[in-house]
Amino acid sequence: AFAGNSNTESVVRHDLQNPIVARYLRIIPLDWSEEGRIGLRFEIYGCPYWADVINFDGQGVISYRFKMKKMKILKDVIALKFKTSESEGVILHGEGQQGDYITLELRRGRLLLQINLGSNQYGSILGHTSVTSGSLLDDHHWHSVIIERYRRNVNFTLDQHTQHFRTNGEFDHLDLDYELTFGGMPYSGKPVSGGRRNFKGCMESINYNGENITDLARRKKLDTSSFRNLTFSCVDTHTFPVFFNGTSFLQLPGRRDHNMVSVGFQFRTWNPSGLLLFSSLADGMLELALNDGKVTAHINVTQQKNMRVDIASGSGLNDGEWHDVRFLTKENFAMLTIDGDEASAVRTTSPVQITTGSTYHFGGYFLRTRASPIQRSFQGCMQLIQVDDQLADLTAVEQGRMGAFENVSLDMCAIIDSICPGGRIRPALPALPGVDLLYSSTSMANEEFNQRADA
C-alpha cells in the first residue's frame, strides 16, 4: 500500500526495494480524501534491463563444451526463461558414458525434469528420477525455471513454485561427457531416441553454473553451427486465440450460395462435449461438435429425403492439448481430418448436395425451438480459424469491422487445468520408474483472466 497525493499539485514518489518485470500493473484505490473525490495521475520509471533472448527454430542447438572432456559435478545451478506455443521440445540435455544424464523438456505442455546420477550394471541401484511441474506451458507466455542441485538434493522451481526432492540411487555426482546442449539433443547422426523434438520458441538469460550461455552465444564463444539463422530476438508466432466460456459465440462470414464448405481450426478443452461449429445452409444445416472426446460432423439437407452425413473422428480430444480440425464437403463427398493425420481422415460418399449460407457460428449457437431457444455451447479455446480456406482476421472482428461475437475473450486462452482430488493432473503422464511428482500451475494469462472476472 502506497500513500498517494493529497492535492492536485504535489508529486509523491515511491521507489520499489526490488525491480519487477511485468506486463500489467493494476492500481486498487484503498482510500481517498474526505471530500469524496478521487483523482490520480501516475508515471512508471524503468530501470536498465538487458534481456539476452535467443530464438530457437526447432532445428538449432547451442552446445556448451566443458573445459575437460569429463565433468564430475557435485553441484548444479541452471536458470532460464522460455516462451513457446509448442507442447513438446527438449530444453536442455547432458549425458555421460556411465549412464548419467540430465534432461529438461516440455512434454504435453508440462515441464519434465529427468536426472540420473548413476545406476550400477546389475540394476540393484536405479538412479532414474523424473519430476513433472506445471501445465499448459505452451501458452506463449514467459515462464521461469531454476534447477538447484547439491548432491542428491534438488530444488526444481517453475514460476516461483518450488518442489524439493532427492534423486534415487546412492550416487552424489553427475558425470557428464563433453557438453551440455540447449534447445535439443546433441546431433549424433542417429535417430533421436524416443522421437524427441527440439525446442521451438524463445529462451532468455540462460545461466549454467555461473556462465551466461546466451551472452557466450552472442559473442560466438559457443557452437551454434546447427542454426540456419541465429537471431537474438523473439520471433512472434502469436496465433490470436479465442476463449469461449460456455455462453459465447463467434460469428464469421462465409461465401454464400456455394456448393462447397471448407473450414479448419485448432481447439483445446477439458470438456468431453460441446458445439464447435454451426452453419445454416440454404436448405439445411451443418454442425461440427465434440461428443465424448470425438469430433463429429453432421449435415442435414431438409429439402431432400435421406440426404444426411454423419461421420466422426479422433478420440480423447478433451485432454487440454491443441488439436487441429479440417472439414471439407462438396457434392456427394465429405472428409473430416484430425491433427493432420491421414489415418484419422474419415470420408463418406453419401449422396448429398449442399448450398452454403452466409455465416458460421463457432463455439455456440441458439437453436430456436417451439418451446424456447436452447443454446449449444463450447467451453475452451480456438485459434487459427479458417473459413473457405482463408484465415479469419480476428483483429478485424475485435475492431467490429467484420463478424460478431458475444461473451468471448479475444487474444487470450483462459483455459484452466483440470484437477482431480489430491492435486494430480488428469489425465496424468504415464508412470515412470523412480520419483513421479506432478504439480499444476495456472498460467499468467489465466490469472489475469481470473482477476478481470473477479473485478
N, C-alpha and C positions, 0 to 999 in steps of 0.2 A: 504494500500500500504506500502510495506517494502523496504527500501534501501538495496541492495544486495552488494556483494563483488565487488571490483574494480580491483583485480588482482587474480593470481592463488594461492596465499599463505595465504592471510589473511582470518580470520574467522569473520563473522558477526553474532551476536546473537540477537534475538528478543524474549522478554518474553511477552506472552499474558496477558492482565489485568485479564481476566477471563478464567478458564479452559473450554474446549469444549469436547463434546462426539460426535464422528463422525465415519462413516465407510470409507469415502473417503476424500482426500484432493486434490484440484486442484490448481496448480500454473500457473498463467497467466502472462507472461512477458509483462511489460508495456514499458520498455525502456532498452537499453543496451549500451555498450561503443561505442565511436565514431569510433573505429577501425572496427566496423561492425561484430564483433564476439560475440557469446553468449555462456556462459557455466555456469553450476550450479551444485553443489553437496550439498545436504542438509540432515539434521537429524531432527527427531522429538523426543522431550523429553517428556516422560509421567510423570504423577503425580499420587499419590496414589488414588485409586478409589475402594471403597468397594461396590460391587453390590449384594444386597440381592435379590436373584431370587428364586421363588417357581414355580415348575411345577404342574399345575392343570390337572388332568387326566379325567375331566368330571364327576367324582364321589365325590371327596373330597371337603370339605368346611371348611374354617377357621372360627371359632366362637370367636368373641371378646365380652366377657361378661362385662357388665357395673359393676361398683363398687356398684351401687344401682340398685334395680330392675326396677325402672322407672327413666328415664332421661328427663328433660325438658330443651332442648338445644336451646339457643338463637343464637349461632354462631358455624359454622362448617367449617373446612378446611380439605379436603380429597385430597390426591395426590397419584398417582401411575402411573406405566408404564405397558403396556401389549403388547403381541405379540401372534397372533393366525392365524390359517388358517381356522377357523370355522366362519361362518357368524352369528351364534346365540349363546347366552350364557349370563347368569347373572353374572355380575362382583361383585356387592355388593348389599345388601338388608338389610333394617331395617324397623320395623313396630311397632305400638303401638295399644293398645286396644281401643283407642279413634278414630281410623281411620287414624292416621298419618302414613306416610311411606316415604321412600326414596329408589329408585331403580335405579341402573345404569346397563344397559345391552346392548349387541350387538343384533341388530335386522336387518336382511337382510344386514349385513355388515356395518350398521350405528350405531352410539352410541346414545342411547336413555336414557335420564335422566328424571325420574318421581318423583315429590315431592308433598306431600300433608301435609300442616301444620294444617289441620283440617277442617272439614265440620260439619255444625250443622245437627241435625236429621231431620229437616224439609226441607232440601235441598235448603234453600234460600241463604246459604253461601257455595259455592263449592270451595274447596281448591285445586282440582287436577290441576297440571301443568305439561306439558310434553314439552321437548325441544330435538330436534334431531340435531346431529352435525356429520360432516364427511361423508365419503362413501368409499366403497371398503377397509374397515379396516381389512378384513380377508386376508391381503397380506403378512403375515408372516414377517412383519417389526415392529419395536418398535414404539409405539405411547404413548404420554404423556398426562395425564388427570389431571386437577386440578379443584376442585369444592370448591368455597368460598361462604359461605352464612352468611349474617348478617341480622337477622330478615327476611323480605320478599325479600331482595335484593340478587341476586345470580350472581356470575361470573362463567361461565362454559367455561373452556379453554381446547381445544384439539389441540395439536401440535402447540402451541403458537398463535392459533386463538381463541379469546375470545368473547363470547356472554354475554351480560348483560341483565337480565330480572328480573321482580318482580313476585313472586308467586301469584296465585289467592287466594281469600278469605280475611279474616281480621285478621288472627292469625299470631303471630310472632315466636312462639316456635315450635320446632319439638319434639313431645312427643314420645319417643321410649321405649319399654319394653325389659328388659333382655339383648339383644345382638344385634350386627351388624355382619352379615356374609359376607365373601368374597369368591367368586368363585361359588356362587349359593344361592338358597333359603334354609332356615333352614329346617331340616327334622322334619316333624310333624306326620308322619305315614299316612297322607292323600295324595291323588294325588296332584301334584304340580299345582297350579292354572294357567290356560291358557297354560298348556303344556310347561312351560318354561324349557329350558335346562340349566344345569350347564356350567360354563365356562371351556373350554378346550384349554390350551395353557400355556403361561408363564406370570407371573406378577413380577415386580421388584419394590423395595423401596416403599411398601405400607405404607402410613402415614395417621393416623386419629387423628386429633386434638392434634398433637404433639407426638403421640405414634407410634413407629416404629413397625408395625404389623408383618412384615417379620422377624425382629430380635426377637420379642417375640415368634413367631412360631419356630424359630431355637432353642431358649433356652427352648422350651417346656413349655412356660408360657400360651399358649392358647390351646383350644380344637381342635385337628386335628385328632380325632379318626375315622372320616369318610374316611380318606385317606387309600387306600390299601398299597401304598408305597410312602411316602412323600419324595421328593427329592428337594434339594436346588441347582439345576442346570437346565438349559433349555434343555429339550429333543428335539432334532432336528427331525422334521417331514417334512422336506423340500421335495417338490414334483417335483422340476425341471420344472417349467412352460416354455412354448414356446409362444412367441408373434409373430403374423402374422399381417403385416401392409397393406395387400391388394395387395402386389406384391410378396408375399412369397410362398414358399412351403417347405415341409419337406418330404423327401423320405425315406421309411423304407423297408427293405427286408421282404419277407414272404415265406411260403412254396410253392413250385412250383408244378403244376400238381396234386393238391389235390382237393378232392370233397367237401370241407367244408371251409367256411370263418367264422372266429370268431374274431371280433375286438371290442375294447372298448376305451373310452377316456372321459375326462371331458373338457368342454369348457365354456367360458364366453364371452359375446359380447353384444353390444348395437344394432348391425345391425340386421334387420329382416331376411336378406337373405345372403347366402354365401355358398361356397363349403367346406364341412368338410372333405370328403374323396373321392378319385377316385382310382380305380384299373382296369387295363386292364386284363380281363380274357383271357384264351387261346382261347375262342370262343365268346367273348362279352365284356361287361363292367359292373362294379359295381360303384354306386355313392351314397354317403350319403350327403345330403345338408340341409341347413336351408332355409326354404321358408315360409315367412310371420310368423316367430316365431315358426314354427313347423319343426321337423326333418323328412325328407322324405328319403326313401330308394328306389332305382331304380336299377333293374337288367335287362339287355337285352342280350339274347343269340342269336347271329346273325345267326348261322347255323341251328336253329330250329324255325319254324314258331310258332307264338303265345306263345313263351317262354319268358315271361316278369313277373317281380314282381314290384309292386308299392304299397308301404304302407307308412303311416305317423303316427306320434305320438307326443304328447305334445302340448303345446300352450303357447304363451307369453314367449318363452325361451330366448328372446333377452332383458332380464331385468338386465343384468350386473352381475347376480349371476352365480355361478358354477352349471353346470348341467351335469349329468352322462348319457352317451350313451352306450348301449350294442347292438350289432347286430350279429346275428347268422343265417347262411343259409347253408343248405345241401340239399340232394336230395329231391325235392318236398316239401320243408319246409323252411320258413324264419320267424324270430322273431325280432322285434325292441322294446327295453325297455328303458324308460327314467326315470332317477333318482331312479332306482331300484324298482319302484312301479309296482307291479304285475298288478294293474288296468290299467296301461299305456301300458302294453305289447300288441303289435299288431302282430298277427300271420296270416300266409297265407299258404295254401297247394297247391299253384299253381304248375302245372306240369312243373318243371324246373330242369335241371341238369347242374352243373357248373364244370369247371376245372380252378383252380386258375392260375394266372400269378405269377410273382416273386417279384413285387414291389407294394407298397401302397403309394400314394401321399396324404399327409394331408395339408389342408389349401389352396391349389392351384394346378392348372394343366393347361397346354396349350393344348387346343383341336385343332387338326390340321384339317383345312377345306380347300376346294379347293381355296378359295379366300386368306385367311391369317389365321395365328394362332390366336385363341381367348383364353384369359386367364380367367378362372373361379377362383375366389379367395374368401378368408375369411379374415375378419378383427376382431381380438380378440385374446384370449389366449386359449391354450390347456395344459393339464397335464395328468399324469397317463395313457399314451397311451399304449394300449396292442394290439399286433398282434399275432394271433394264440395262444391266451391265455397266452402269455408271455409279461411281462412288458418290454417295449423298453428301452434299455440302451442309454439314450440321452447323457450321458457323452462320450460314445464311438463315437456317431455321431459328437459331438462337436470336438473331437480329430481326426476326419477323419478316424477312424478305421472301420466304417460301415455307410451305408446310404449316404445321401447327403441332402443339404439344400441350400436355397438362400433367402437373404433378411429377415431372421428371427432373432429375438433376443432370445438367449438361456439363460435359468436360470433367467428369469425375465418376469413379466407380466406388460406391459406398457399401459394397457388399461386405458383410461381417462374417467371420469364420463360424462354422457350425461346431459347437462344443457340446459334448455329451457329459453326463455327471462324472466328476473326478478330474475334469480338466483335459482329458485326452482328446485330440483332434479326431473327428470322424469324417471320412474314413482315414484310419491311421496308415502309416507306411508299413510294408511287410516287416515282420520281426527280424532283426539282425542279431547275430551272436554277440554277446557282450552287453554292455550298457545300452539301453534304448530309451532315451528321455524325450518327451515331446512337450513343447511349450508354444502357446499361441499368443501372438501379439497383434493387436489391431494396427493397421497402417495409419500413418499421419492423416491420410485423406479420410479414413473412416472417422478418426477422432474429430477432424474438422467438421465433417457432416453431422456427427452427433451433437457437437457444440451448437451448430446452427439450428438443429432440430430443437434442442433444449431452449434456445433463445426464442 
